[in-house]
C-alpha cells in the first residue's frame, strides 16, 4: 500500500442522477512521485487522481438508452448478462464510468493481502464456507444474498468503507485480461477502464517470462498448467490454485502475481483456477460465487469461458475514474450532493 493513496466511502450520482455507493481511492496532487503511483491510477499514459469502485455488485435499472448499472444496498445483484452488455450498462452512467477492470480488482486483492485480511464472502449458499457463522441476508432458495447486508469481514479491507462481494455470492466480469488460445494477454496499466471491454480495440500485451509467452491450459491428466513451452495442449480444466502445475518454470513468475492470476502465497491458496486453451478468447470472471464451496475465494479466477457467456452466477460491478481533482474535493466535502456527471458538462 502507498501512504499517499487515501480511501473514503462516498455516494456519487451518475449522469442520470442515480446514486451509487462507492469506495473512492484518491491521491492528492503534490503528495506522490509519478514513478510510485499504482497502475490503477494510470490510464492512457496519464495519472488520474481518483478511482471509485462500487461497494456492491450492481443491479440494473431501465433507461431509454438501455440498462444502467447501479451500486446500491439492499438489492438483488443483476445476473444473466453478457460481458459486453455489462460494460454498456456501466458506460451509460457517463464519462469515466466503466466495467471494473482486472487492474482494479487486483488492487483490492493486493491491498487485502498487505493488510493481512482474508476476504470473506458468501461461498456456501448464504454463509461463508470457512466461517459458517458469517452470514448474509438470503433472498432466494439458491442462497444468493442482498447487497449491503454483509458482515464487515466480507469487505476487501474489513471495514464498512471497503468493497464488498469480492469473494463469493456472484462471479464478476473484469476487463483487461484474457487468454488468447492459451496465451495470457493483458492491457497495460488501467487502460481497460476506457477501452478494455471492446474485443476489437485494446492493444493487448502478451505476458512474457524471459521473452517467452506465459500460457495457461487444462491438462489432459487433470488440473491447470502454467507454462512457457512452445507447444501446449488444447484443453480445459480447473483445480485449486495450490495444485497449479508448472511447465518450464522454476516458480510462478512475478507477472502472474501482478495480473492476479495467483497470490504470492499460491501454494497455500485453496481458491480455484480454470483455463481453456482451445478458445480463441477466454474472458475472465473473478471471485467465485455462492456455491462451488471447495473452490471459493476472492482469488478464484475462471478463464475458460467465451465472451458470450451468460450465467445466473455471474454479475457486474461498475467503477469510475475522475480526471479532475476539483471533483474529488467536491466528493470529499459534499458527499451525496457531489455530482460526478459534471464531467460531461
Buried (B, 14 or more C-beta within 10 A) or exposed (E): EBEBBBBBBBBBBBBBEBEBBBBBBBBBEEEBEEEEBBBBBBBEEEBBBBBBBBBBBBBBBEEEEEBBBBBBEEBBBBBEBBBBBBBBBBBBBBBBBBBBBBBBBBBBBBBBBEBEBBBBBBBBBBBBBBBEEBBBBBBEEEBBBBBBBBBBBBBBBBBEBBBBBBBBBBBBBBBBBBBBBBBBBBBBBBBBBBBBBEEEEBEBEEBBBEEBBBBBBBBEEEBBBBBBBEEBBBBBBBBBBBBBBEEBBEEBBEBBBBBBBBBEEBEEBBBBBBBBBBBEBBBBBBBBBBBBBEBBBBBBBBBBBEBEBEBEBBBBBBBBBBBBBEBBBBBBEEEEEBBBBBBEE
